[in-house]
Amino acid sequence: MKDFKNTTFFFVLSALLLFTSTMPITNAEVHTHTFVVQATPVKRLCKTRSTITVNGMFPGPTLEVQNGDSLVVNVVNRARYNVTIHWHGVRQMRTGWADGPEFVTQCPIRPGGSYTYRFTIQGQEGTLWWHAHSSWLRATVYGALIIRPRESYPFKKPNRESTLLLGEWWNANPIDVVRQATRTGAAPNAHKQGIQGVFTSDFPGNPPVQFDYTGNVSRALWQPVRGTKVYRIKYGETVQVVLQGTSIFTAENHPIHLHGYDFYIIAEGFGNFNQGRDSSKFNLVDPPLRNTASVPVGGWAVIRFVADNPGVWLLHCHLDVHIGWGLAMAFLVEDGVNPLQKLEAPPKDLPVC
């Protein structure tokens, strides 16, 4: 095996035979909703301002389903901004076009337009959430998505349940806030804007340039690479990703989220990841299963998942302004051999650019 010493990002791919259950749930239901995205007067902190909401609610409506149910959500955009909706944590098995990240799996729903998201919850339970995935509309366009088990709870049923959502509130328009951050870099960060890139499928498996700096950093390293590349993966392969924090511009604990998958966090640590030294720390017995990993400040995290869901899947920091600064990439998972291992055709009303 190649020595990955001092690398900051790498993948280990190996073929894996997959067995998946394709038996439909006979008593599954279809839940139909309409989301009207619109400006609504909202009062918080003794101030009232026009806020982009769903159905006039802040936070938005809570959706409750059971494992195996399907969701049909018609999103009508009556706001003055483009919008998409992402179903955070939902795996979207073979329905990547319903995932929602703007300009990755769909073009945005333009003002006056609409789009219907259709997908099925497969093999998932728990409390997730949905939110806008266009610009910084997630600041106000979000709500809970509760997936209840098809069978009884594995514990005594609680007497009462409440949904608790934690969110930010800005006295300013969040869109204006993120635009200002993009223009100025929101010191001490410095990033270029307006990069006109294209998607290609040659994302490198290892950093093309390796460095380990402390102290002052040359401004030449601040220049982003032109273009956005995706990393191609064959269906059924096992993927290992090392997420290396650098803290070059600012010390930050980055929450890295992967669309379309849950992954195992097999190790975390501080400093630069070293394959020879740190692989002994891997938890291959009972690692936690997540869809978001918090990369420690000045540290690293190692995640693994099996590429059993074809499509293009975004990997990004969930501090939304960092997406615009380039802290994002995407995996292109190829179709498998069998029909149930192939991406379904997109719906006819999928928005166009």
C-alpha positions as CSV (number, residue, x, y, z in Angstrom):
1,M,0.0,0.0,0.0
2,K,1.2,3.5,-0.7
3,D,2.6,5.4,2.2
4,F,0.0,8.2,3.0
5,K,2.3,9.9,5.6
6,N,1.4,13.6,6.0
7,T,-1.4,13.4,3.4
8,T,-4.5,15.5,4.2
9,F,-7.1,13.7,2.2
10,F,-7.2,10.3,0.7
11,F,-9.5,7.4,-0.2
12,V,-9.2,3.7,0.1
13,L,-11.4,1.8,-2.3
14,S,-12.1,-1.9,-2.4
15,A,-14.8,-4.0,-3.9
16,L,-17.5,-5.2,-1.5
17,L,-20.4,-7.6,-2.2
18,L,-23.6,-5.9,-1.2
19,F,-26.8,-7.5,-0.1
20,T,-29.8,-5.2,0.2
21,S,-33.4,-5.9,1.0
22,T,-35.8,-4.9,-1.8
23,M,-39.0,-6.1,-0.2
24,P,-41.6,-3.3,-0.2
25,I,-43.5,-2.5,3.0
26,T,-47.1,-3.4,2.3
27,N,-48.7,-0.8,4.7
28,A,-46.5,2.1,3.8
29,E,-48.3,5.5,3.3
30,V,-47.8,8.4,1.0
31,H,-47.7,11.8,2.7
32,T,-48.5,14.8,0.6
33,H,-47.6,18.4,1.6
34,T,-47.4,21.8,0.0
35,F,-44.6,24.2,1.0
36,V,-45.2,27.8,0.0
37,V,-42.0,29.7,0.3
38,Q,-42.8,33.4,0.9
39,A,-41.9,36.5,2.8
40,T,-43.7,36.8,6.2
41,P,-43.5,39.4,8.9
42,V,-41.8,37.6,11.9
43,K,-41.1,39.2,15.3
44,R,-38.1,38.1,17.3
45,L,-36.0,39.9,19.9
46,C,-38.6,42.7,20.0
47,K,-38.1,43.4,16.2
48,T,-40.3,42.6,13.3
49,R,-38.8,42.1,9.8
50,S,-39.8,40.4,6.6
51,T,-38.5,36.9,6.7
52,I,-38.5,34.1,4.1
53,T,-40.6,31.2,5.6
54,V,-42.5,28.1,4.6
55,N,-46.3,28.4,4.9
56,G,-45.8,31.6,7.0
57,M,-44.2,29.6,9.8
58,F,-40.9,30.1,11.5
59,P,-39.6,27.5,12.0
60,G,-41.4,25.6,9.3
61,P,-43.8,22.7,9.6
62,T,-42.8,19.4,11.2
63,L,-43.2,16.4,8.9
64,E,-43.9,13.0,10.5
65,V,-43.6,9.7,8.7
66,Q,-42.8,6.1,9.3
67,N,-39.9,4.0,7.9
68,G,-41.0,2.9,4.4
69,D,-43.4,5.8,3.8
70,S,-43.1,8.1,0.8
71,L,-43.1,11.9,0.8
72,V,-44.5,14.1,-1.9
73,V,-43.8,17.8,-1.2
74,N,-44.8,20.4,-3.7
75,V,-42.6,23.5,-3.2
76,V,-44.1,26.8,-4.5
77,N,-41.7,29.7,-4.6
78,R,-43.4,33.0,-4.0
79,A,-40.2,34.6,-2.6
80,R,-37.8,36.8,-4.5
81,Y,-34.9,34.4,-4.3
82,N,-34.1,31.1,-5.8
83,V,-34.7,28.2,-3.5
84,T,-34.2,24.4,-3.1
85,I,-35.1,22.1,-0.3
86,H,-32.7,19.5,1.2
87,W,-33.9,16.6,3.3
88,H,-31.0,16.4,5.7
89,G,-30.0,12.9,6.6
90,V,-32.4,11.2,4.2
91,R,-30.4,8.8,2.1
92,Q,-32.5,9.3,-1.1
93,M,-31.8,5.8,-2.4
94,R,-31.6,6.1,-6.2
95,T,-33.5,9.4,-6.1
96,G,-30.6,11.9,-6.0
97,W,-32.5,14.4,-8.0
98,A,-34.7,14.9,-4.9
99,D,-31.7,15.6,-2.6
100,G,-31.9,19.4,-3.1
101,P,-28.4,21.0,-3.2
102,E,-28.5,23.9,-5.6
103,F,-26.6,23.4,-8.9
104,V,-25.5,19.9,-7.8
105,T,-28.5,17.7,-8.2
106,Q,-30.9,20.3,-9.4
107,C,-31.3,23.8,-10.7
108,P,-33.0,26.1,-8.2
109,I,-36.8,26.7,-8.1
110,R,-37.0,30.3,-9.5
111,P,-39.4,32.9,-8.1
112,G,-42.8,32.1,-9.4
113,G,-41.9,28.5,-10.1
114,S,-42.6,25.2,-8.4
115,Y,-41.2,21.7,-8.1
116,T,-42.5,18.5,-6.4
117,Y,-40.0,16.4,-4.4
118,R,-40.9,12.7,-4.4
119,F,-38.9,10.1,-2.4
120,T,-39.3,7.1,-0.1
121,I,-37.8,6.7,3.4
122,Q,-35.8,3.4,3.3
123,G,-34.3,1.8,6.4
124,Q,-34.2,5.0,8.4
125,E,-35.6,6.1,11.8
126,G,-35.0,9.1,14.0
127,T,-35.3,12.9,14.1
128,L,-33.9,14.6,11.0
129,W,-34.6,17.9,9.5
130,W,-35.3,19.7,6.2
131,H,-33.9,23.0,5.1
132,A,-33.2,25.3,2.2
133,H,-30.0,24.5,0.3
134,S,-29.8,27.7,-1.7
135,S,-27.7,30.7,-0.7
136,W,-28.3,31.3,3.1
137,L,-32.0,30.7,3.1
138,R,-31.4,27.8,5.6
139,A,-31.3,30.5,8.3
140,T,-35.1,30.7,8.2
141,V,-36.4,28.0,5.9
142,Y,-36.2,24.8,7.9
143,G,-38.2,22.4,10.0
144,A,-38.1,18.9,11.6
145,L,-38.5,15.6,9.8
146,I,-39.5,12.8,12.2
147,I,-39.2,9.2,11.0
148,R,-40.9,6.8,13.4
149,P,-40.1,3.1,13.5
150,R,-42.5,0.8,11.6
151,E,-42.5,-1.6,14.6
152,S,-42.7,-0.7,18.3
153,Y,-40.1,1.2,20.1
154,P,-37.2,-0.8,21.5
155,F,-37.8,0.9,24.8
156,K,-40.8,1.9,27.0
157,K,-42.9,4.5,25.1
158,P,-42.4,7.9,26.7
159,N,-45.4,9.7,28.2
160,R,-44.9,12.8,26.0
161,E,-42.7,13.9,23.1
162,S,-41.7,17.4,22.1
163,T,-39.7,18.6,19.1
164,L,-36.9,21.0,19.9
165,L,-35.3,23.0,17.1
166,L,-32.3,25.3,17.7
167,G,-31.7,28.0,15.1
168,E,-30.1,31.4,14.6
169,W,-31.8,34.7,14.3
170,W,-30.4,37.6,12.4
171,N,-31.8,41.1,12.7
172,A,-30.5,41.7,9.2
173,N,-31.5,39.8,6.0
174,P,-29.5,36.6,6.0
175,I,-29.0,36.9,2.2
176,D,-27.4,40.3,2.7
177,V,-25.2,38.9,5.5
178,V,-23.8,36.1,3.3
179,R,-23.3,38.4,0.3
180,Q,-21.3,40.7,2.5
181,A,-19.3,37.8,3.8
182,T,-18.6,36.6,0.3
183,R,-17.5,40.1,-0.9
184,T,-15.2,40.8,2.1
185,G,-14.1,37.3,3.1
186,A,-15.4,38.1,6.6
187,A,-12.0,38.7,8.1
188,P,-9.7,37.0,8.9
189,N,-10.6,34.8,6.0
190,A,-9.7,35.8,2.4
191,H,-11.2,34.0,-0.6
192,K,-11.9,34.9,-4.2
193,Q,-15.4,35.2,-5.5
194,G,-17.0,34.7,-8.9
195,I,-14.9,31.6,-9.8
196,Q,-16.3,30.3,-13.1
197,G,-15.6,26.6,-12.9
198,V,-17.0,23.4,-14.4
199,F,-17.5,19.9,-13.1
200,T,-15.0,17.3,-14.1
201,S,-14.5,13.8,-12.8
202,D,-10.8,13.9,-12.0
203,F,-10.8,14.9,-8.3
204,P,-7.4,13.7,-7.0
205,G,-7.3,10.9,-4.6
206,N,-4.5,12.6,-2.7
207,P,-3.5,16.2,-2.4
208,P,-1.5,17.3,-5.5
209,V,0.6,19.5,-3.3
210,Q,1.5,18.5,0.3
211,F,2.6,21.0,2.9
212,D,2.9,21.3,6.6
213,Y,3.2,25.0,7.7
214,T,3.1,26.7,11.0
215,G,3.3,30.4,11.6
216,N,2.9,32.9,8.7
217,V,1.3,31.5,5.5
218,S,2.2,32.7,2.0
219,R,-0.6,34.5,0.4
220,A,0.1,32.4,-2.7
221,L,-1.6,29.5,-0.9
222,W,-4.8,31.5,-0.6
223,Q,-5.5,31.3,-4.3
224,P,-8.3,28.7,-4.9
225,V,-8.0,26.2,-7.7
226,R,-10.1,27.1,-10.7
227,G,-13.0,24.7,-11.3
228,T,-14.9,22.1,-9.3
229,K,-14.0,18.4,-9.7
230,V,-16.0,15.4,-8.6
231,Y,-14.5,12.1,-7.5
232,R,-15.7,9.0,-9.4
233,I,-16.5,5.9,-7.4
234,K,-17.7,2.5,-8.6
235,Y,-20.9,1.1,-7.2
236,G,-20.3,-1.1,-4.2
237,E,-16.8,0.1,-3.3
238,T,-15.8,0.9,0.3
239,V,-14.6,4.5,0.7
240,Q,-12.4,5.9,3.4
241,V,-12.0,9.7,3.7
242,V,-9.5,11.5,5.9
243,L,-10.9,15.0,6.8
244,Q,-7.8,17.1,7.8
245,G,-8.3,20.4,9.4
246,T,-5.6,23.0,8.6
247,S,-6.6,26.2,10.4
248,I,-4.6,28.1,7.8
249,F,-6.9,31.1,7.7
250,T,-8.8,30.7,11.0
251,A,-9.3,28.1,13.7
252,E,-12.6,26.4,13.0
253,N,-14.5,23.3,14.0
254,H,-15.9,22.3,10.6
255,P,-19.1,20.2,10.5
256,I,-18.6,18.1,7.4
257,H,-21.9,16.7,6.0
258,L,-22.2,14.0,3.3
259,H,-25.4,13.8,1.2
260,G,-26.9,10.5,0.2
261,Y,-25.1,8.4,2.9
262,D,-24.5,7.6,6.5
263,F,-20.9,6.9,7.4
264,Y,-18.9,5.5,10.2
265,I,-16.5,7.8,12.1
266,I,-13.7,5.3,12.8
267,A,-11.2,7.7,14.3
268,E,-10.5,11.3,15.3
269,G,-7.4,13.1,16.5
270,F,-5.3,16.3,16.7
271,G,-2.4,17.4,14.5
272,N,-1.7,16.0,11.0
273,F,-3.1,12.6,10.3
274,N,-0.3,10.0,9.9
275,Q,-1.3,6.7,8.3
276,G,1.4,4.7,9.9
277,R,0.8,6.1,13.4
278,D,-2.9,6.8,13.5
279,S,-4.4,3.7,11.8
280,S,-3.9,1.9,15.1
281,K,-6.6,4.2,16.6
282,F,-9.3,3.0,14.2
283,N,-12.4,1.8,15.9
284,L,-13.6,-1.1,13.7
285,V,-15.8,-2.7,16.3
286,D,-18.6,-0.2,17.2
287,P,-17.9,3.2,15.5
288,P,-20.7,5.8,15.6
289,L,-22.9,6.1,12.5
290,R,-23.5,9.7,11.4
291,N,-24.2,11.9,8.4
292,T,-22.1,14.8,9.7
293,A,-18.6,14.7,11.2
294,S,-17.2,17.5,13.4
295,V,-13.6,17.9,12.4
296,P,-11.6,19.1,15.5
297,V,-9.8,22.4,15.3
298,G,-6.3,21.6,14.1
299,G,-7.2,17.9,13.9
300,W,-8.7,15.3,11.7
301,A,-11.4,12.7,11.4
302,V,-11.6,9.5,9.4
303,I,-14.9,8.2,7.9
304,R,-15.9,5.2,6.0
305,F,-19.0,4.3,3.9
306,V,-20.1,1.8,1.2
307,A,-21.0,3.4,-2.1
308,D,-24.3,1.7,-2.5
309,N,-26.3,4.7,-3.7
310,P,-25.7,5.9,-7.3
311,G,-25.7,9.6,-8.1
312,V,-23.8,12.8,-7.4
313,W,-23.5,13.4,-3.7
314,L,-22.2,16.6,-2.1
315,L,-19.6,16.6,0.7
316,H,-19.4,20.0,2.3
317,C,-19.0,22.1,5.4
318,H,-22.3,22.9,7.0
319,L,-21.3,26.4,7.9
320,D,-23.1,27.6,4.8
321,V,-20.9,30.6,4.0
322,H,-17.9,28.1,3.7
323,I,-19.6,26.4,0.7
324,G,-19.4,29.6,-1.2
325,W,-15.7,29.8,-0.3
326,G,-15.1,26.4,-1.8
327,L,-15.2,24.0,1.2
328,A,-17.2,21.4,-0.8
329,M,-16.7,18.7,-3.3
330,A,-18.9,15.9,-4.7
331,F,-18.7,12.1,-5.2
332,L,-20.0,10.6,-8.5
333,V,-21.1,7.1,-7.6
334,E,-21.6,5.1,-10.8
335,D,-24.6,2.8,-11.5
336,G,-24.4,-0.8,-10.5
337,V,-25.2,-3.8,-12.7
338,N,-28.7,-4.7,-11.5
339,P,-31.8,-2.4,-12.1
340,L,-32.1,-1.7,-8.4
341,Q,-28.6,-0.4,-8.4
342,K,-29.2,2.3,-10.9
343,L,-30.3,5.9,-10.5
344,E,-34.0,6.4,-11.3
345,A,-34.9,8.8,-14.1
346,P,-35.6,12.3,-12.9
347,P,-39.1,13.7,-12.9
348,K,-40.4,15.8,-15.8
349,D,-40.8,18.9,-13.6
350,L,-37.2,19.0,-12.5
351,P,-36.2,22.7,-12.7
352,V,-33.9,23.7,-15.5
353,C,-31.2,26.4,-15.5
